[in-house]
Amino acid sequence: MKHFSSFIFTRPYKQLILFCLILLVSICINSCSQKTYTPDWESLSNYETPDWFRDAKFGIFIHWGVYSVPAYVNEWYPRNMYRTGSKQNAYHLETYGSLNEFGYKDFIPRFKAEKWDPVAWAELFKESGAKYVVPVAEHHDGFPMYDCSYTKYNAKNMGPKRDIIGELLVACKQLELKAGVSSHRAFKW
């Protein structure tokens, strides 16, 4: 536990924890008594956790994206594959060759999500007893898992050619399973 706590409270993770807390606030806004919040500390300091969230003992947070293609170590593969001396870098060079010949963008066509079934996922989450689901809409790799307007590098235009996040949110809504999204775009290097 000591190793985990020192890991989770390093500077980037403090920001991530703060971001996730703010995200949970945004998920809960519609469940609160129609109170409106603004994106500032004064407003957020008046936030009250809704009963449904306080009572929820189990929720699901999902990391899934292009980094699942190499599926090596963790979702930080896209960053670490370019860090000389990292185990991801060594693995990448041995498995895929030179970064000049095969970079992260070259994984995108291999990320097809052929078996992606958002309804089956939502049903599984509901059956598991989860009270909410929060997929990462865009991880540090800068590849949005939804149809977005600011980059052509997204799941709707490339790879699966589907709005993965949109489809999952619709499936969750149909099952009355609360859902929100997390975006890590602000934490990209």
C-alpha positions in Angstrom: 0.0 0.0 0.0 2.9 2.4 0.7 4.2 2.0 -2.8 0.7 2.6 -4.2 0.1 5.8 -2.1 3.5 7.2 -3.1 2.6 6.4 -6.8 -0.9 7.8 -6.7 0.0 11.1 -5.0 2.8 12.2 -7.3 2.2 15.5 -9.1 0.4 14.2 -12.3 -1.7 11.9 -10.2 -2.8 14.6 -7.8 -4.0 16.5 -10.8 -5.7 13.4 -12.1 -7.5 12.8 -8.8 -8.7 16.4 -8.7 -9.9 16.1 -12.3 -11.8 12.9 -11.5 -13.4 14.5 -8.5 -14.5 17.4 -10.7 -15.7 14.8 -13.2 -17.8 13.1 -10.6 -19.4 16.5 -9.8 -20.3 16.9 -13.4 -21.8 13.4 -13.5 -23.9 14.1 -10.5 -25.2 17.6 -11.4 -28.3 16.2 -13.1 -29.0 14.0 -10.2 -28.9 16.8 -7.7 -31.8 19.1 -7.0 -31.4 21.1 -10.2 -28.6 23.1 -8.6 -26.3 24.7 -11.2 -22.6 24.8 -10.6 -19.9 26.9 -12.4 -16.3 25.8 -13.0 -14.8 27.6 -10.1 -13.8 26.6 -6.5 -16.4 28.8 -4.9 -19.2 27.2 -6.7 -17.8 23.6 -6.3 -17.3 24.2 -2.6 -21.2 24.2 -2.3 -21.5 20.8 -4.0 -23.3 18.1 -2.1 -22.8 14.5 -3.1 -26.1 13.0 -4.2 -27.6 10.1 -2.3 -27.4 7.8 -5.3 -23.6 8.3 -5.4 -23.1 8.0 -1.7 -25.1 4.8 -1.7 -23.3 3.4 -4.8 -20.7 0.9 -3.5 -19.5 -0.1 -6.9 -18.8 1.7 -10.1 -16.7 0.9 -13.2 -14.0 3.1 -14.6 -12.8 1.9 -18.1 -9.5 2.4 -19.9 -9.6 1.1 -23.4 -8.1 2.5 -26.6 -5.3 2.2 -29.2 -2.8 1.3 -26.4 -4.7 -2.0 -26.1 -3.2 -3.2 -29.4 0.4 -3.6 -28.1 -1.2 -4.4 -24.7 2.1 -4.2 -23.0 2.5 -3.0 -19.3 -0.3 -0.4 -19.2 -2.2 2.4 -20.9 1.0 4.6 -20.6 2.5 2.6 -23.5 2.2 5.5 -26.0 4.3 7.8 -23.8 6.8 5.3 -22.6 7.5 3.7 -26.0 9.3 6.9 -26.9 11.3 7.1 -23.7 14.7 5.6 -24.4 15.6 3.0 -21.8 12.0 2.2 -20.7 10.8 -1.4 -20.9 8.1 -0.2 -23.3 10.7 1.3 -25.6 12.8 -1.9 -25.5 9.7 -4.0 -26.1 8.6 -1.8 -29.0 12.0 -1.9 -30.7 12.2 -5.7 -30.4 8.5 -6.3 -31.4 7.7 -3.6 -34.0 11.1 -2.2 -35.0 12.4 1.3 -35.2 10.1 4.1 -34.0 10.8 5.9 -37.3 9.4 2.9 -39.2 6.5 2.0 -36.8 5.3 4.7 -34.4 2.2 4.9 -32.2 0.0 6.1 -35.1 0.7 2.8 -36.8 -1.3 1.0 -34.2 -4.5 2.8 -35.1 -5.5 0.6 -38.1 -4.9 -2.4 -35.9 -7.4 -1.1 -33.3 -10.6 -2.4 -35.0 -12.8 -3.2 -32.1 -14.5 -6.0 -34.2 -16.2 -7.5 -31.2 -17.3 -4.3 -29.6 -20.8 -4.7 -28.3 -21.8 -1.7 -26.2 -25.1 -3.3 -25.2 -23.4 -6.5 -24.0 -20.9 -4.3 -22.0 -23.7 -2.2 -20.4 -25.7 -5.4 -19.6 -22.6 -6.9 -18.0 -22.0 -3.8 -15.9 -25.6 -3.7 -14.8 -25.6 -7.4 -13.9 -22.4 -7.0 -11.9 -24.1 -4.6 -9.6 -22.3 -1.5 -10.8 -24.2 1.7 -10.1 -22.3 3.9 -12.6 -19.8 3.6 -15.5 -17.1 6.1 -16.5 -15.1 5.3 -19.6 -12.0 7.4 -20.5 -13.2 9.3 -23.6 -9.6 10.3 -24.4 -6.5 9.1 -22.8 -3.0 10.7 -22.8 -2.4 9.3 -26.3 -4.6 12.0 -27.8 -6.9 9.5 -29.6 -10.6 10.4 -28.7 -12.8 7.3 -28.5 -15.7 9.4 -29.8 -16.6 11.5 -32.9 -14.8 14.7 -32.2 -14.3 17.8 -34.3 -10.8 18.9 -33.3 -8.8 16.0 -34.7 -9.2 13.4 -37.5 -7.4 11.0 -35.2 -10.4 9.6 -33.4 -12.3 6.3 -33.2 -15.1 7.5 -35.5 -12.8 8.3 -38.3 -10.0 5.7 -37.8 -9.5 2.3 -36.3 -13.0 1.0 -35.3 -14.7 3.8 -37.3 -17.3 4.0 -34.5 -18.3 6.4 -31.8 -17.3 4.0 -29.0 -18.2 6.4 -26.2 -21.4 7.6 -27.7 -22.6 4.0 -28.3 -21.7 3.0 -24.7 -23.5 6.0 -23.2 -26.7 5.2 -25.2 -26.5 1.6 -24.1 -26.1 2.6 -20.4 -29.0 5.1 -20.7 -31.3 2.4 -22.1 -30.5 0.3 -19.0 -30.9 3.2 -16.6 -27.2 2.9 -15.6 -25.6 6.2 -14.7 -22.7 7.0 -17.0 -20.2 9.8 -17.4 -16.9 10.3 -19.2 -13.4 11.1 -18.2 -11.1 13.1 -20.5 -7.4 13.1 -19.8 -6.6 15.4 -22.7 -5.5 18.2 -20.4 -2.8 15.9 -19.0 -1.1 15.1 -22.3 2.5 15.9 -22.8 
